[in-house]
Each structure stands twice: as structure tokens, then as C-alpha cells.
């Protein structure tokens, strides 16, 4: 398959906008599946995990490959729930284009904003599909306005709907100026084309004028034809829409109802027509570890091997399935590859083309393509694979900090090793899932992005890995910081094994609001050995993880070493590391330490009559209402609240709104917790 005939796309949206349903229809019409699976029945192809089928949500991004009109389309269906934001982040990093699915009723919803910003960060061109046009309150043009207002994007309608809500019949194509309906008797496979009805012609012509006006404005040749009143050729119009979509100057808008099998084929055409091939996106940027400089990696199958492991999935029989996006070169089955970050060689046992949880073997995978490699035991999410001759690290993926923890205990001592092994496998798959041993209680603590995230992971441990374990109540992951600047001198003197160990340090600690922890050494090397500086840095950076008063991880502290007292005869690296730990501890205890708690952005979607009840539930939990946004069928309350007070909120919200409100929650920032831990 030539690279210009390939598309790497993702389907992204808010929870319940219809991403997985849309993907199912794409697979059906491209002949990949022969029966449409419904999410509501727990039978969707892409939601293959047992829990996805039971809960009716997407948890892991599933990868599949399908073909349409001589084009290969690699699709990644990403989760919409905010707890699984790392899955979306991983996918967007390796995609060339995306389809943003919007609900025609809800428009831009809270998680839509999150994924849209992530797509902006990775410069991903996108097209929008306004789904659920058959629902009460559906408004295609309202959704366009919403995108324009919230993202300062430039939406351009390529279609307009014929009717809406229960009267939704099909779409008017503004390029061909034809009406299209989709025959319900054969699940929308037969497309019925007709001329635009007289009563809709004026509206269609008005929207076509807007389309031509926008597209011609960026192209002199088209502008000349348009202003001269001549017909603009369809192929030239499509080429210009494609150019401007890839340049992210416009966002083409289409509409339909995936559930009713209506207008999905035009969406597949738009993916092929307007989203970029691997050759049309800017070259990947990597860091050459030997030359210590940034280098461009053009998409070239005959170039040096370079690929990114963007996802790892555990399979009971095959072990780790490493999803790899190839940026350059070609990998063959049986070859050895080099893990650039870990500086280790590994052998490729098999290369597979994925279709959700089914597979087909491949001989090789080339630049621009996405495939699964089996046999890489050391690879982790974000690792770069290449060769020793071209040791280039593709930029690593960064993930948000986990904010919620639970204690987990095996039912029997013999299960403890199995539990640790399972946690290791799951944290390899999901970088936002971490674990540690609590030194005081001896318990194993697991941390994640939210209640649902941890619930899903614990259920997987019990059901998929058959680990018998008990889970404690959720605990908030706090942080510690300081609020004052302090200069502190620490002297260390110990006799160990008959030898005196001497070290002296002066450090300056200061608050570093919002910038994380930093370490700087302002002492010149002179006659002090390099390993002394390494030991001091190690002592300070290790101390960031062990807390000040309560043992929580430190954040937003700037440490500067201003003086080192070095004794040539008796100073050792060990003494300086111990001295650095003591200096940090004593300095921070004097710098007015504070406990920080995580604050969450809370978005509540509720019918108008329950707005007051929903707001009071948030304010009772110490939350602050930020704003209220009106949608045609619901109100959206934007608030911020401390994580510790939000446990069990979903149950209370459901009871005060008769089960009609929903909410999403994501981490915003850490703030000082008044009264410390004693305030509970």
C-alpha cells in the first residue's frame, strides 16, 4: 500500500457522543465486520474487553485497520471518559488526523474540550461529525457555533441536514448539491441520491455560498472563478478543502446518525478526501543521543528504523503486545531491534495487524504504518525503537499525576507475589496507574486518575488475572510544599567502620509555585570530584519523594546549593548524600511547610429544574461554582471542588436529580489544605 493511500486516524469525543457506534458503522460499511454490534447490547467489536461491554463505555483505545476505495485506514477508537485521558493522549501522539464526534444535542461537552486541546497540542488536523441528529433537541448549526465560540476554530459545513430530530431524513451535500438518504431496509448500505427539493434549495444555496466564500478566500485561482460568477470545479474545491484542513485553517463539518445508519459513508469519504496521509504531516522530531541535537525524521520506508511504542496491552498467551507507530524505515519478523532509551537489543517474534482483539500476521511493517510487535519484553509506553547507528529518541509522552489511591491486600500470602506481578503488568500498560509500599502500614497502595479508573483496574485484577484481593476505601493523594524562603547550613560527621565521614552543605529552599521541583547547584567544581555533585543531587531529588511532615511527595520546591564544605581526606560521596537528605529535611521544616490537596474541575450536566439542587451539592462539599452554561436541553454547571470531599458524589447527585444528571471530573491543581491533616 503506497503511503499516500494510507490514513492514520482517531475517533475522539466526550463520553456518550457515539464514538464507538460510529466506528462500528465505519467497519461495517468497509466490509470489516458483517454484522453491526451495538454498544447498548454489549456487542460492539471495538469494545472487546468484558468490562467495556458490561459498562457500555470505552476503556482502552482499540486499534483496527480497514480499507475503503483503495485506501488503508488505521483507526484508533479512544475512550471518552476523563479517567482514561492517558489512553487519548497516547493515541493522539501517533495519529495524523482525527474525527471529532459531537453530540447534536449536547454540542461541545466537557471532555470534548479536553481532547480538542490535546489534539491542538499535537497539531492534529480534524473533521467534525455531528452525531445523533435524530435525537430531540438536535441542532447541527448550534454545534458548529459551539465549536467556533469555545475553540476559536473555523468550522465549515460540507453538508447540511434534511430535517432534524424525528424528521431527520438524510443530508444535502454542498459540493455536489444533491440530497442523500440511506435505505433503512439494508442498514443504510443503499444510498439514495436525488435533486434538492424546491423548499430546501434556497437554504442549500445560501450554505454553499458560505462554503465557496470561505474556501476561495485562501486560493487566488478559486477566488477568480468565484468572483467572476463561474462554476468552481469540484475536484479543485476538494483539493483546497484538503489543503486547508491539513493546515488546520478550517474544520470541515458533517452530520448524521450513526445509530440509525445514516450518513456514515460520506464521513468515510471525508476521512480519505480531507485528512492527511503520513507523507503530508510534518516530519517527526527526535533527539539524537550521540550528537545531542534535535533531528527531523522524514517518513521514508527506506530510511533508518525509527518507531514509537505508544501502547502496551497484555495478552495471556502472547505476553506484551506493543503497539508501534513507524516513522521511518522497515521492520521485519525475526529481526533484532534496539530500544534507544533502555540501550538494549530485543528480537521481534511476530508482527501483527490488529482488528480490535483479532489479529492477522504480517511479514514487515513500514514507515507511516501502525502494527503490533510481539517479543519485546523490556519495552514500555513511550519507548523509541531504532538502531544503534541511529540512536534517536522520539519525544517521550508525559502523563498527568495520579490523584486518588486505595490500599489493596491479597486474600492470602501466596497471592501477594501474583498481585505484585499483575500490578507490574497493568502499570506497564497504563502509565497513570502507579503503586508503592506504605512504609508505615506495610500496605500496598495503588494510585490512579479517578474512582472509575481504579474500579476498572481492580476489577481487571480480579476477573482477568484471577487475583484474590481486598480493597480499602479511596484515599486522596496529597502533596507537600513550602511557603517561605530559607538558607540552611548542614554539617555531617559520622565514624563508620573506623573511618571519619565529613560533609558540609549550604542550601537555599524557596517556593516554586506551579513549576514543580527544581534543583540547581551554584558551586564551581574546582578541586571537588564529580561524584560528590552527583551524590548531592541524588540526595536532594530522592528527598522530593519522601515528604516533609507527612511523607507525601513534595512539589513546587526550588532547591539551590550555594556552598559545599569539602574535606579532601575525609569527605565521601556517601557522606554528602546523607548530608543533602538532612539539609533538605531541616530546611523545609523551617520554611513553613504546608499540605496541598488536589482540586478537581467538576462539570455537571443537569436538566434546568435540578440546577439549584446540583449546585448546592457541590457547595456543601466546599466547591466553588465557576460558571453556568445553558444548552438547548440541559444546563452545564462548571465548578471546582476538593477531591477529598467528592467521594460518593455520583450517588448523591443521582438521588437529588432523579437520576437525570451526570458529571465529569478531572484534576485541576493543588492548593493549600487549611488546617493540614488535622482538619478532617
C-alpha positions as a printed Julia matrix, in Angstrom:
680×3 Matrix{Float64}:
   0.0     0.0     0.0
   1.57    3.32   -1.06
   1.87    5.89    1.74
  -0.35    8.48    0.05
  -3.18    5.92    0.19
  -2.85    5.47    3.96
  -4.7     7.3     6.75
  -3.9     7.06   10.47
  -6.95    8.47   12.23
  -8.51    8.54   15.68
 -12.12    8.9    16.73
 -12.33   11.26   19.72
 -15.19   12.76   21.72
 -16.96   13.21   25.05
 -18.39   10.11   26.71
 -21.65    9.01   25.08
 -21.3    11.17   21.93
 -21.28    7.95   19.87
 -17.6     7.32   19.02
 -17.73    3.54   19.24
 -21.09    3.37   17.43
 -19.62    5.49   14.61
 -16.54    3.24   14.43
 -18.77    0.13   14.28
 -20.6     1.61   11.28
 -17.34    2.51    9.53
 -16.15   -1.1     9.95
 -19.47   -2.43    8.71
 -19.59   -0.32    5.53
 -15.92   -1.0     4.73
 -16.64   -4.74    4.96
 -14.5    -5.43    8.03
 -17.44   -6.81   10.02
 -20.57   -8.42    8.63
 -22.95   -7.61   11.46
 -23.27   -4.35   13.35
 -22.65   -4.76   17.11
 -24.47   -2.39   19.46
 -22.82   -0.85   22.49
 -26.11   -0.95   24.38
 -26.27   -4.74   23.89
 -22.58   -5.11   24.91
 -21.74   -6.46   21.45
 -19.58   -3.74   19.89
 -16.49   -5.04   18.07
 -14.19   -2.28   19.29
 -15.33   -2.56   22.95
 -13.91   -6.07   23.3
 -12.97   -6.01   26.99
 -15.58   -7.67   29.24
 -15.83   -4.52   31.35
 -16.33   -2.28   28.31
 -19.26   -4.47   27.3
 -20.74   -4.51   30.81
 -20.33   -0.77   31.46
 -21.12    0.39   27.91
 -18.04    2.64   27.78
 -14.67    2.51   26.02
 -11.75    1.98   28.41
  -8.81    1.07   26.18
  -8.16    2.59   22.78
  -8.63   -0.24   20.28
  -6.7    -0.25   17.0
  -8.03   -1.63   13.75
  -7.24   -1.48   10.05
  -9.83   -1.33    7.3
  -9.95   -0.5     3.57
 -12.15    1.89    1.58
 -11.85    2.64   -2.17
  -8.17    1.54   -2.41
  -7.26    3.4     0.79
  -5.95    1.8     4.0
  -7.42    3.39    7.13
  -5.83    2.65   10.53
  -8.45    3.63   13.12
  -7.95    4.08   16.84
 -11.19    4.34   18.85
 -10.28    6.27   22.01
 -12.1     6.44   25.38
 -14.31    9.45   26.15
 -14.25    9.18   29.93
 -11.91   11.65   31.6
 -10.39    8.98   33.88
  -8.84    7.38   30.8
  -7.29   10.56   29.44
  -3.86    8.87   29.15
  -5.3     6.5    26.53
  -6.41    9.5    24.44
  -3.07   11.27   24.91
  -1.13    8.2    23.71
  -3.29    7.82   20.64
  -3.2    11.48   19.55
   0.6    11.48   19.71
   0.81    8.96   16.86
  -2.18    9.97   14.71
  -2.08   12.04   11.54
  -5.73   13.12   11.66
  -8.83   12.81   13.85
 -12.6    12.69   13.62
 -14.19   14.66   16.46
 -17.65   13.2    17.12
 -20.03   15.76   18.64
 -23.49   15.07   20.04
 -26.03   17.15   18.09
 -27.89   17.81   21.35
 -25.0    18.43   23.79
 -22.62   20.14   21.32
 -19.21   20.74   22.9
 -19.21   18.86   26.22
 -16.52   18.99   28.95
 -14.43   16.04   27.74
 -14.69   17.31   24.14
 -12.76   20.36   25.35
 -10.04   18.16   26.9
  -9.5    16.03   23.78
  -9.69   19.07   21.49
  -6.92   20.8    23.46
  -4.84   17.6    23.39
  -5.3    17.42   19.59
  -4.21   21.09   19.32
  -1.11   20.27   21.35
  -0.1    17.57   18.85
  -1.2    19.67   15.81
  -3.69   17.03   14.64
  -5.94   18.15   11.74
  -9.56   17.13   12.3
 -13.02   16.9    10.8
 -16.21   17.01   12.88
 -19.11   14.58   12.66
 -22.25   15.85   14.4
 -23.91   12.64   15.5
 -27.37   11.86   16.94
 -29.2    14.18   14.52
 -32.35   12.1    15.17
 -32.45   12.97   18.9
 -34.82   15.52   20.44
 -33.04   18.89   20.65
 -30.58   18.09   17.82
 -29.03   21.26   16.36
 -26.3    20.92   13.71
 -25.73   24.67   13.34
 -25.71   25.14   17.13
 -22.91   22.55   17.4
 -20.91   24.49   14.76
 -21.38   27.74   16.67
 -20.35   25.99   19.89
 -17.04   24.84   18.33
 -16.42   28.31   16.91
 -17.09   30.04   20.24
 -15.2    27.63   22.52
 -12.15   26.77   20.41
 -11.83   29.83   18.12
 -11.88   27.25   15.31
 -13.16   27.93   11.79
 -16.0    25.44   11.14
 -17.06   24.92    7.51
 -20.23   22.95    6.69
 -19.75   20.46    3.81
 -23.26   19.1     4.42
 -26.47   20.34    5.96
 -29.13   18.05    7.46
 -32.51   17.31    5.87
 -34.77   17.87    8.87
 -33.83   17.16   12.48
 -34.98   15.15   15.49
 -37.69   12.61   14.45
 -37.89   14.3    10.99
 -34.19   13.72   10.2
 -34.07   12.03    6.77
 -30.56   12.46    5.37
 -28.06   15.1     4.26
 -27.57   17.67    1.48
 -24.05   17.53    0.02
 -22.99   21.16   -0.59
 -20.22   20.17   -3.05
 -22.37   18.0    -5.31
 -25.61   19.9    -4.45
 -27.55   16.65   -4.09
 -29.75   15.11   -1.41
 -28.69   11.76    0.07
 -30.87    9.34    2.01
 -29.86    5.95    3.4
 -32.16    2.96    2.97
 -33.12    1.61    6.44
 -34.15   -1.79    4.97
 -30.49   -2.8     4.37
 -28.94   -0.95    7.34
 -28.21    2.18    5.31
 -25.99    0.43    2.77
 -28.02    1.62   -0.22
 -27.57    5.36   -0.8
 -30.49    7.12   -2.49
 -29.41   10.24   -4.41
 -31.9    12.91   -5.55
 -32.04   16.56   -6.59
 -32.54   19.12   -3.83
 -36.25   19.68   -3.13
 -37.54   23.15   -4.03
 -38.35   24.07   -0.41
 -34.73   23.37    0.66
 -32.92   24.82   -2.35
 -32.6    28.42   -1.08
 -31.15   27.22    2.24
 -28.7    24.86    0.47
 -27.57   27.61   -1.95
 -27.02   30.01    0.95
 -24.77   27.47    2.76
 -22.92   26.63   -0.46
 -22.18   30.36   -0.89
 -20.69   30.4     2.63
 -18.6    27.32    1.78
 -17.3    28.81   -1.5
 -16.67   32.18    0.11
 -14.51   30.61    2.86
 -12.6    28.15    0.63
 -11.98   30.6    -2.24
 -10.63   33.24    0.16
  -7.37   31.3     0.54
  -6.8    30.48   -3.15
  -6.37   33.11   -5.92
  -7.42   30.77   -8.73
 -10.66   29.76   -6.98
 -11.32   33.34   -5.89
 -11.1    34.49   -9.52
 -13.6    31.84  -10.66
 -15.94   32.52   -7.74
 -15.91   36.32   -8.07
 -16.32   36.02  -11.84
 -19.53   34.02  -11.28
 -18.07   30.92  -12.93
 -18.6    27.34  -11.71
 -15.82   26.19   -9.34
 -14.73   22.65  -10.37
 -15.48   20.08   -7.65
 -12.02   18.47   -7.76
 -10.29   21.85   -7.24
 -12.68   22.68   -4.42
 -11.96   19.32   -2.7
  -8.18   19.81   -3.13
  -8.36   23.25   -1.48
 -10.56   21.94    1.39
  -7.96   19.19    1.91
  -5.05   21.65    1.89
  -6.68   23.98    4.41
  -7.88   21.14    6.67
  -4.35   19.71    6.86
  -3.0    23.22    7.56
  -5.62   23.4    10.4
  -7.11   26.59    8.95
 -10.62   25.08    8.75
 -12.6    22.26   10.38
 -14.99   20.56    7.89
 -18.38   19.67    9.42
 -20.57   16.69    8.5
 -23.65   15.29   10.2
 -25.68   12.13   10.55
 -26.95    9.48   12.92
 -24.6     6.51   13.34
 -27.16    4.58   15.39
 -29.72    4.91   12.57
 -27.05    4.0     9.92
 -27.48    7.42    8.34
 -24.68    9.36    6.57
 -21.66    7.3     7.72
 -20.37    6.57    4.17
 -19.9    10.3     3.38
 -17.87   10.51    6.62
 -15.55    7.71    5.39
 -15.2     9.58    2.07
 -14.29   12.74    4.02
 -11.62   10.84    6.03
  -9.99    9.76    2.75
 -10.54   13.11    0.98
  -9.53   15.61    3.67
  -7.35   14.01    6.35
  -3.58   13.73    5.69
  -1.52   10.74    4.66
   1.72   10.07    6.64
   3.6    11.96    3.89
   1.57   15.15    4.41
   2.26   15.71    8.09
   5.46   17.44    9.28
   8.39   15.06    9.94
   8.65   13.69   13.49
  11.23   15.44   15.66
  13.67   13.29   17.62
  16.67   13.84   19.9
  19.93   12.29   18.65
  21.56   10.9    21.82
  25.11   10.87   20.42
  25.1    14.24   18.64
  22.91   15.71   21.42
  20.76   17.67   19.0
  17.23   17.59   17.6
  16.8    15.91   14.22
  13.92   15.59   11.78
  12.75   12.09   10.85
  11.11   12.15    7.4
   8.56    9.41    6.68
  10.68    7.15    4.47
  10.36    3.31    4.28
  13.97    3.0     3.1
  15.34    5.31    5.84
  16.84    4.42    9.22
  14.48    2.49   11.54
  12.57    4.67   13.99
   9.25    3.91   15.7
   7.37    4.77   18.88
   5.75    2.28   21.26
   2.57    4.19   22.06
   0.6     1.5    23.87
   1.18   -1.84   25.58
  -1.53   -4.39   26.08
  -1.1    -7.65   27.97
  -2.25  -10.86   26.31
  -2.37  -14.05   28.37
  -0.95  -16.17   25.58
   1.36  -13.83   23.65
   2.61  -11.67   26.54
   3.07   -7.94   25.85
   1.5    -6.62   22.64
   3.49   -3.49   21.74
   1.56   -1.07   19.51
   4.15    0.71   17.37
   3.81    3.68   15.04
   6.62    3.53   12.48
   8.06    6.92   11.49
  10.94    5.73    9.32
  12.43    2.52    7.92
  11.07   -1.01    7.88
  10.88   -3.79   10.49
  10.72   -7.49    9.59
   9.71  -10.53   11.63
  12.73  -12.18   13.28
  14.88   -9.03   13.17
  16.67   -7.53   16.14
  15.75   -4.0    17.17
  17.38   -1.53   19.55
  15.46    0.12   22.39
  17.06    3.6    22.3
  16.03    4.75   25.8
  16.96    1.5    27.56
  20.03    0.85   25.33
  19.04   -2.81   24.95
  18.56   -5.1    21.93
  15.46   -7.27   21.52
  14.15   -9.66   18.89
  10.83   -9.31   17.04
   9.0   -12.64   17.24
   5.89  -11.63   15.3
   4.31   -8.59   13.67
   0.51   -8.4    13.64
  -2.14   -6.24   12.03
  -4.81   -5.64   14.67
  -8.54   -5.7    14.26
  -9.86   -4.85   17.75
  -8.91   -8.11   19.57
  -8.45  -10.22   16.42
  -5.19  -10.34   14.5
  -3.6   -11.18   11.16
   0.16  -11.84   10.76
   2.41   -9.51    8.72
   5.92  -10.05    7.32
   7.0    -6.47    7.88
   5.8    -3.02    8.91
   6.99    0.15    7.12
   7.2     3.87    7.85
   3.8     5.52    8.24
   2.03    2.33    9.36
   0.76    1.13   12.76
   1.18   -2.51   13.86
   1.65   -4.71   16.9
   5.02   -6.28   17.7
   5.31   -9.37   19.9
   8.55  -10.32   21.63
   9.64   -7.01   23.21
   9.92   -7.83   26.91
  11.56   -4.58   28.04
   9.51   -2.05   26.05
   7.28    0.42   27.89
   4.83    3.02   26.71
   6.76    5.94   25.19
   9.89    3.92   24.27
  11.6     4.53   20.93
  12.78    1.6    18.84
  15.52    2.03   16.25
  19.12    1.02   15.6
  22.47    1.69   17.31
  23.56    3.56   14.18
  20.63    5.98   14.53
  20.02    6.38   18.3
  17.23    8.96   18.12
  14.7     9.36   20.92
  11.26   10.44   19.75
   9.8    12.87   22.3
   8.54   10.98   25.29
   4.92   11.01   26.34
   4.08   12.92   29.51
   1.12   11.87   31.64
  -0.84   13.57   34.42
  -0.13   12.74   38.06
  -2.43   10.17   39.75
  -4.67   11.87   42.34
  -6.53    9.04   44.1
  -5.22    5.99   45.97
  -6.56    2.83   47.57
  -4.88    0.17   49.71
  -5.03   -3.31   48.2
  -4.31   -6.53   50.08
  -4.14  -10.1    48.79
  -6.52  -12.59   50.43
  -3.63  -14.94   51.17
   0.15  -14.51   51.5
   0.65  -16.78   48.48
  -1.38  -14.3    46.37
   0.97  -11.41   47.21
   3.55  -12.21   44.5
   0.79  -12.74   41.94
  -0.75   -9.39   42.91
   2.58   -7.55   42.52
   3.17   -9.22   39.16
  -0.31   -8.19   37.98
   0.2    -4.6    39.14
   3.51   -4.51   37.24
   1.76   -5.68   34.04
  -1.07   -3.14   34.43
   1.28   -0.21   35.16
   3.28   -1.13   32.03
   0.02   -0.86   30.08
  -1.18    2.3    31.83
   1.42    4.91   32.92
  -1.17    6.79   35.05
  -1.53    3.72   37.29
   1.2     3.54   39.95
   1.86    1.54   43.1
   4.08    1.76   46.18
   4.56    0.07   49.55
   3.5     2.19   52.51
   6.49    2.11   54.88
   4.35    2.74   57.99
   1.41    0.36   57.45
   3.14   -2.18   55.2
   0.16   -1.95   52.82
   0.4    -1.91   49.06
  -1.04    1.39   47.75
  -2.28    1.77   44.16
  -2.99    5.18   42.62
  -4.93    6.33   39.55
  -6.84    9.15   37.86
 -10.26    8.69   39.47
 -12.7     6.34   41.21
 -13.81    4.75   37.93
 -10.2     4.29   36.77
  -9.23    2.37   39.92
 -12.52    0.44   39.96
 -11.86   -0.78   36.4
  -8.27   -1.76   37.2
  -9.21   -3.64   40.39
 -11.98   -5.47   38.53
  -9.45   -6.45   35.84
  -7.1    -7.82   38.5
  -9.86   -9.98   39.96
 -11.55  -11.14   36.76
  -8.85  -11.15   34.06
  -5.85  -12.06   36.22
  -7.75  -14.08   38.86
  -6.04  -12.34   41.78
  -7.98  -12.61   45.06
  -7.62   -9.22   46.79
  -9.46   -6.81   49.09
  -9.53   -3.06   48.5
  -9.71   -0.3    51.12
 -11.63    2.97   50.9
 -10.25    5.54   48.4
  -7.66    7.96   49.76
  -6.64   11.29   48.29
  -3.04   11.67   47.16
  -1.83   14.85   48.87
   1.36   16.8    48.2
   3.65   18.81   50.46
   5.3    22.15   49.76
   6.79   25.19   51.48
   5.63   28.82   51.73
   8.82   30.61   52.86
  12.42   31.03   51.65
  15.19   29.69   53.89
  19.02   29.42   53.79
  20.25   26.43   55.77
  23.7    25.03   56.54
  24.04   21.36   57.42
  27.14   19.58   58.71
  27.51   15.81   58.71
  30.12   13.91   60.73
  29.97   10.15   61.34
  32.56    7.5    62.11
  31.71    4.39   60.1
  33.97    1.31   60.2
  36.68    3.28   61.98
  36.75    5.98   59.24
  35.52    9.53   59.67
  32.93   10.72   57.11
  32.63   14.51   56.86
  30.37   16.67   54.67
  29.03   20.23   54.77
  26.35   21.93   52.65
  24.54   25.25   52.45
  21.26   25.21   50.54
  18.59   27.75   49.71
  14.97   26.48   49.51
  12.12   28.57   48.07
   8.51   28.08   46.92
   8.3    27.36   43.17
   4.56   27.81   42.55
   3.25   25.81   39.6
   6.72   24.96   38.24
   7.3    21.63   40.02
  10.54   20.74   41.81
  13.85   22.13   40.59
  17.46   21.55   41.65
  20.38   23.88   40.85
  23.99   23.79   42.06
  25.77   27.16   42.02
  29.11   25.84   43.33
  32.04   25.67   40.87
  33.8    22.28   40.59
  37.38   23.45   41.33
  39.0    20.51   43.14
  35.74   18.77   44.14
  35.21   15.4    42.36
  32.18   14.99   40.07
  30.75   12.1    42.13
  30.29   14.47   45.09
  27.98   16.67   42.98
  26.13   13.57   41.77
  25.64   12.38   45.37
  24.26   15.77   46.48
  21.83   15.86   43.55
  20.74   12.27   44.25
  20.17   13.04   47.94
  18.03   16.13   47.18
  15.98   14.6    44.34
  15.3    11.44   46.38
  14.1    13.65   49.24
  11.44   15.18   46.97
   9.69   11.82   47.05
   9.77   11.29   50.82
   7.92   14.37   52.05
   8.48   16.88   54.84
   5.97   16.32   57.66
   3.52   13.67   56.47
   5.5    11.58   53.97
   3.62   12.79   50.86
   5.55   13.65   47.68
   6.89   17.22   47.6
   6.01   19.61   44.8
   6.83   23.19   43.76
  10.09   23.47   45.74
  13.22   25.11   44.29
  16.49   23.94   45.88
  19.77   25.74   45.19
  23.13   24.53   46.57
  25.12   27.67   47.42
  28.18   26.24   49.24
  29.96   22.9    49.68
  32.42   22.23   52.55
  34.69   19.51   51.13
  37.46   17.77   53.05
  39.88   16.0    50.73
  40.82   13.33   53.28
  37.51   12.53   54.98
  34.68   13.56   52.61
  32.92   10.71   50.8
  30.03   10.59   48.29
  28.01    8.68   50.91
  28.53   11.46   53.49
  27.37   14.14   51.03
  24.27   12.17   50.03
  23.29   11.74   53.69
  24.11   15.41   54.37
  21.93   16.53   51.42
  18.96   14.5    52.74
  19.31   16.04   56.22
  19.81   19.55   54.79
  16.65   19.29   52.69
  14.62   17.9    55.57
  15.71   20.52   58.11
  15.49   23.45   55.65
  11.96   22.55   54.53
  10.73   22.04   58.11
  11.84   25.64   58.82
  10.29   27.02   55.59
   6.65   26.95   56.8
   5.64   23.65   55.15
   2.05   23.19   54.0
  -0.07   20.24   52.94
  -1.54   20.6    49.44
  -4.73   18.87   48.33
  -5.88   18.14   44.77
  -8.68   20.34   43.44
 -10.86   18.98   40.64
 -12.67   20.66   37.76
 -16.25   19.39   38.06
 -18.73   19.73   35.18
 -22.34   18.78   35.95
 -24.83   18.27   33.1
 -28.34   18.6    34.53
 -31.91   19.41   33.4
 -32.91   23.02   34.17
 -35.24   22.12   37.06
 -32.42   20.5    39.07
 -29.74   23.19   38.67
 -30.23   24.55   42.2
 -30.02   21.1    43.8
 -26.88   20.19   41.81
 -25.17   23.47   42.74
 -25.96   23.11   46.43
 -24.49   19.58   46.47
 -21.19   20.98   45.15
 -21.08   23.97   47.52
 -21.85   21.71   50.51
 -18.65   19.85   49.6
 -16.55   23.02   49.72
 -16.81   23.57   45.96
 -16.86   26.92   44.15
 -19.22   27.48   41.22
 -17.22   28.97   38.32
 -19.95   29.47   35.7
 -23.28   28.22   34.37
 -23.76   27.4    30.7
 -27.13   26.9    29.0
 -27.63   24.22   26.34
 -30.89   23.55   24.47
 -31.82   20.55   26.63
 -29.69   20.96   29.77
 -27.61   23.28   31.92
 -23.88   22.75   32.48
 -22.52   23.8    35.89
 -18.74   24.41   35.88
 -17.25   24.19   39.37
 -14.08   23.4    41.31
 -14.06   21.25   44.44
 -11.53   19.47   46.69
 -11.06   15.83   45.64
 -11.35   14.59   49.24
 -14.95   15.83   49.5
 -16.1    14.38   46.16
 -16.19   10.66   47.04
 -19.67    9.24   46.57
 -20.83   12.4    44.77
 -22.33   10.44   41.85
 -24.79    8.62   44.16
 -25.93   11.85   45.85
 -26.24   13.7    42.52
 -28.36   10.91   41.06
 -30.69   10.89   44.05
 -31.33   14.69   44.05
 -31.88   14.83   40.26
 -33.97   11.65   39.88
 -31.06   10.05   38.04
 -31.16   12.62   35.22
 -27.88   14.49   35.88
 -24.37   13.34   35.09
 -20.97   14.8    35.84
 -17.33   14.55   34.8
 -14.35   15.41   36.93
 -10.67   15.99   36.13
  -7.66   17.19   38.08
  -7.11   20.97   38.01
  -4.39   21.93   40.51
  -3.08   21.53   44.06
  -3.99   24.1    46.7
  -3.03   24.59   50.36
  -5.21   22.49   52.65
  -6.26   24.64   55.57
  -5.55   23.01   58.93
  -3.37   20.23   57.44
  -4.39   16.63   58.09
  -5.93   17.64   61.43
  -8.82   19.34   59.62
 -10.64   16.03   58.95
